[in-house]
């Protein structure tokens, strides 16, 4: 009624050009998700794969995070895994979505776009929605900076 109950997701979006071929960047984010996710997102304190085999659509993981002093545990599932271009996972136990889009700019440079969506806010969090939106945007920008810093440092190390 009058849109009062309509939930608008809290969305953060950031992108960057990264000096890395797109396939290498995709492998870093997608194929090697379990090894690298805690590296680019140091808030991840535990990460456990709950399904067998390589990361692919349907892979489920459990994570424990500490964000700004708040500990949370969630299970997520990979819902898109497009080799070289996209990995998306969605919360199973909590309503969120993380989408990493990778596009080649040329053979040595790629663009990564990261979109984080908090799909629903609990009622007791509604008064803090503006602060949550700011924190989510800051988090997406930090995530992209971290990915860029790590992969470019590894590429420089490999080249020397």
Secondary structure, DSSP 8 states (H G I E B T S, - for coil): -TTTT----EEEEEEEEESS-HHHHHIIIIITHHHHHHHH-TTEEEEEE-SSSSS-TT-EEEEEEEETTEEEEEEEEEEEEETTTEEEEEESSSSEEEEEEEEESSSS-EEEEEEEEE----GGGGGGHHHHHHHHHHHHHHHHHHHHHHHHHHHHHHH-
